[in-house]
């Protein structure tokens, strides 16, 4: 029982540390996507 609780705790800590990194990657991807969308009309007119 103690082993199960420790494994659960360690897993929870790891997931807690990974979530901000995953969210940062998603935000960066969204920003790049928005930037590319705004560049397309400029590329078409030049």
TIMI-2910 file (N, C-alpha, C, CB; in pm, 1 decimal, decimal comma, always signed):
<rs>
+----------+----------+----------+----------+----------+----------+----------+----------+----------+----------+----------+----------+------+
!      n_x !      n_y !      n_z !     ca_x !     ca_y !     ca_z !      c_x !      c_y !      c_z !     cb_x !     cb_y !     cb_z ! resn !
+----------+----------+----------+----------+----------+----------+----------+----------+----------+----------+----------+----------+------+
!    +81,8 !   -119,6 !     +0,0 !     +0,0 !     +0,0 !     +0,0 !    +86,3 !   +126,3 !     +0,0 !    -93,1 !     -0,4 !   +120,3 !  Unk !
!   +191,0 !   +125,7 !    +80,1 !   +280,4 !   +241,1 !    +85,3 !   +349,2 !   +259,9 !    -48,7 !   +384,6 !   +224,5 !   +197,2 !  Unk !
!   +386,3 !   +150,0 !   -112,6 !   +452,4 !   +159,0 !   -243,8 !   +358,8 !   +222,5 !   -346,3 !   +497,3 !    +18,8 !   -292,2 !  Unk !
!   +233,4 !   +182,2 !   -342,3 !   +135,9 !   +238,1 !   -436,0 !   +121,9 !   +388,7 !   -414,2 !     -1,2 !   +168,4 !   -420,0 !  Unk !
!   +113,4 !   +429,5 !   -288,5 !    +99,7 !   +571,9 !   -259,0 !   +222,5 !   +650,5 !   -302,5 !    +75,2 !   +592,8 !   -110,5 !  Unk !
!   +340,5 !   +593,8 !   -283,1 !   +461,8 !   +665,3 !   -323,7 !   +470,9 !   +675,3 !   -475,5 !   +586,6 !   +595,4 !   -268,0 !  Unk !
!   +433,3 !   +569,0 !   -545,6 !   +434,1 !   +573,6 !   -692,3 !   +333,7 !   +677,0 !   -741,6 !   +401,8 !   +434,2 !   -752,1 !  Unk !
!   +217,1 !   +680,1 !   -680,2 !   +114,9 !   +777,8 !   -718,2 !   +163,7 !   +920,2 !   -693,3 !    -15,2 !   +752,3 !   -640,7 !  Unk !
!   +230,0 !   +940,4 !   -582,0 !   +281,1 !  +1073,7 !   -549,6 !   +388,4 !  +1116,4 !   -648,2 !   +336,8 !  +1076,8 !   -407,2 !  Unk !
!   +480,9 !  +1028,1 !   -677,5 !   +588,4 !  +1060,5 !   -771,5 !   +529,7 !  +1090,4 !   -908,9 !   +690,8 !   +944,6 !   -780,5 !  Unk !
!   +433,9 !  +1010,4 !   -952,1 !   +370,1 !  +1034,3 !  -1081,8 !   +299,2 !  +1168,8 !  -1083,4 !   +270,6 !   +922,1 !  -1114,4 !  Unk !
!   +230,7 !  +1200,6 !   -975,1 !   +161,9 !  +1328,9 !   -967,1 !   +258,0 !  +1446,1 !   -973,8 !    +81,4 !  +1336,7 !   -840,0 !  Unk !
!   +371,7 !  +1433,8 !   -907,8 !   +470,9 !  +1541,0 !   -910,7 !   +526,9 !  +1558,0 !  -1051,8 !   +584,6 !  +1512,1 !   -810,9 !  Unk !
!   +554,7 !  +1446,9 !  -1117,3 !   +608,7 !  +1455,4 !  -1254,3 !   +508,4 !  +1518,9 !  -1349,6 !   +647,6 !  +1315,8 !  -1305,6 !  Unk !
!   +384,0 !  +1478,9 !  -1339,4 !   +280,9 !  +1537,2 !  -1426,4 !   +266,3 !  +1686,1 !  -1395,8 !   +144,5 !  +1464,1 !  -1407,9 !  Unk !
!   +271,1 !  +1721,2 !  -1268,8 !   +261,3 !  +1861,2 !  -1230,3 !   +374,1 !  +1945,8 !  -1286,2 !   +259,3 !  +1872,9 !  -1081,3 !  Unk !
!   +490,6 !  +1886,6 !  -1298,1 !   +604,5 !  +1960,9 !  -1355,0 !   +598,3 !  +1967,0 !  -1506,3 !   +736,1 !  +1897,4 !  -1312,1 !  Unk !
!   +539,2 !  +1866,3 !  -1568,9 !   +531,9 !  +1863,8 !  -1715,0 !   +423,0 !  +1954,6 !  -1770,9 !   +508,6 !  +1723,1 !  -1762,3 !  Unk !
!   +314,2 !  +1972,1 !  -1697,9 !   +202,0 !  +2050,8 !  -1750,9 !   +240,3 !  +2192,6 !  -1791,3 !    +92,1 !  +2057,0 !  -1648,8 !  Unk !
!   +313,9 !  +2267,1 !  -1712,2 !   +351,4 !  +2402,0 !  -1757,4 !   +435,5 !  +2400,2 !  -1884,8 !   +427,9 !  +2474,0 !  -1647,5 !  Unk !
!   +522,4 !  +2300,4 !  -1897,9 !   +604,5 !  +2291,2 !  -2018,7 !   +517,3 !  +2262,4 !  -2140,7 !   +711,8 !  +2181,8 !  -2002,8 !  Unk !
!   +421,6 !  +2173,8 !  -2125,5 !   +331,5 !  +2141,4 !  -2236,7 !   +249,6 !  +2264,3 !  -2274,6 !   +237,8 !  +2023,2 !  -2199,4 !  Unk !
!   +201,7 !  +2337,5 !  -2176,2 !   +123,5 !  +2458,2 !  -2204,5 !   +209,4 !  +2564,2 !  -2272,5 !    +63,0 !  +2514,5 !  -2075,1 !  Unk !
!   +335,5 !  +2575,1 !  -2234,2 !   +424,4 !  +2672,7 !  -2297,8 !   +447,3 !  +2636,4 !  -2444,5 !   +559,5 !  +2680,4 !  -2222,8 !  Unk !
!   +462,5 !  +2507,6 !  -2472,6 !   +481,2 !  +2464,8 !  -2611,7 !   +355,2 !  +2493,3 !  -2693,3 !   +516,4 !  +2314,1 !  -2618,2 !  Unk !
!   +240,1 !  +2466,0 !  -2634,5 !   +114,5 !  +2495,2 !  -2706,3 !   +101,1 !  +2643,8 !  -2735,6 !     -6,6 !  +2447,3 !  -2624,8 !  Unk !
!   +134,8 !  +2726,2 !  -2638,1 !   +124,7 !  +2871,7 !  -2656,7 !   +221,5 !  +2919,0 !  -2765,2 !   +153,4 !  +2945,7 !  -2523,6 !  Unk !
!   +343,1 !  +2866,1 !  -2764,6 !   +440,4 !  +2904,3 !  -2867,1 !   +392,7 !  +2861,0 !  -3005,6 !   +578,2 !  +2842,2 !  -2836,4 !  Unk !
!   +335,5 !  +2743,0 !  -3014,3 !   +283,1 !  +2694,5 !  -3142,1 !   +168,8 !  +2782,3 !  -3189,7 !   +236,2 !  +2549,0 !  -3129,7 !  Unk !
!    +83,0 !  +2822,2 !  -3097,4 !    -29,7 !  +2908,5 !  -3134,1 !    +19,7 !  +3044,0 !  -3183,1 !   -124,7 !  +2926,9 !  -3014,7 !  Unk !
!   +121,8 !  +3097,5 !  -3116,1 !   +175,3 !  +3227,8 !  -3157,7 !   +236,7 !  +3218,9 !  -3296,9 !   +280,5 !  +3278,1 !  -3056,6 !  Unk !
!   +311,3 !  +3111,6 !  -3322,6 !   +372,4 !  +3095,8 !  -3455,6 !   +265,4 !  +3080,1 !  -3562,2 !   +467,4 !  +2974,5 !  -3458,1 !  Unk !
!   +159,1 !  +3007,7 !  -3529,7 !    +50,5 !  +2987,8 !  -3624,9 !    -17,3 !  +3120,7 !  -3656,7 !    -52,0 !  +2887,1 !  -3569,9 !  Unk !
!    -43,0 !  +3201,4 !  -3554,8 !   -104,8 !  +3332,7 !  -3576,9 !    -13,7 !  +3421,6 !  -3661,2 !   -136,1 !  +3401,4 !  -3442,1 !  Unk !
!   +114,5 !  +3418,0 !  -3632,1 !   +209,2 !  +3500,9 !  -3706,5 !   +211,2 !  +3459,6 !  -3853,2 !   +350,7 !  +3490,3 !  -3645,8 !  Unk !
!   +207,7 !  +3328,4 !  -3879,1 !   +209,0 !  +3280,6 !  -4016,8 !    +81,8 !  +3320,8 !  -4090,8 !   +225,6 !  +3129,1 !  -4019,9 !  Unk !
!    -31,0 !  +3320,2 !  -4020,3 !   -157,0 !  +3359,5 !  -4084,2 !   -150,6 !  +3506,1 !  -4126,0 !   -276,9 !  +3335,6 !  -3988,8 !  Unk !
!    -91,0 !  +3590,9 !  -4041,8 !    -81,2 !  +3732,6 !  -4075,9 !    +22,8 !  +3758,0 !  -4184,4 !    -47,4 !  +3813,9 !  -3952,1 !  Unk !
!   +119,4 !  +3670,6 !  -4199,7 !   +221,1 !  +3688,8 !  -4304,5 !   +167,2 !  +3651,0 !  -4441,8 !   +345,6 !  +3605,4 !  -4273,1 !  Unk !
!    +71,6 !  +3559,4 !  -4449,1 !    +24,6 !  +3511,3 !  -4577,6 !    -28,8 !  +3622,2 !  -4667,6 !    -81,5 !  +3408,8 !  -4556,6 !  Unk !
!   -115,4 !  +3711,6 !  -4620,4 !   -161,9 !  +3818,8 !  -4710,2 !    -47,2 !  +3910,4 !  -4754,8 !   -270,4 !  +3902,4 !  -4640,6 !  Unk !
!    +47,5 !  +3933,9 !  -4666,3 !   +160,7 !  +4019,0 !  -4704,1 !   +244,7 !  +3951,7 !  -4813,2 !   +248,4 !  +4050,2 !  -4580,5 !  Unk !
!   +260,7 !  +3822,1 !  -4804,0 !   +337,1 !  +3749,9 !  -4906,5 !   +261,8 !  +3749,7 !  -5039,4 !   +365,4 !  +3604,8 !  -4861,1 !  Unk !
!   +131,2 !  +3742,9 !  -5033,3 !    +51,3 !  +3738,2 !  -5156,6 !    +54,0 !  +3871,4 !  -5230,3 !    -93,3 !  +3699,7 !  -5124,8 !  Unk !
!    +67,2 !  +3981,4 !  -5157,4 !    +64,4 !  +4111,7 !  -5221,9 !   +201,7 !  +4156,9 !  -5267,2 !     +5,9 !  +4213,6 !  -5129,0 !  Unk !
!   +306,6 !  +4092,9 !  -5219,2 !   +441,1 !  +4138,8 !  -5258,2 !   +501,2 !  +4053,1 !  -5367,1 !   +533,7 !  +4139,5 !  -5138,1 !  Unk !
+----------+----------+----------+----------+----------+----------+----------+----------+----------+----------+----------+----------+------+
</rs>
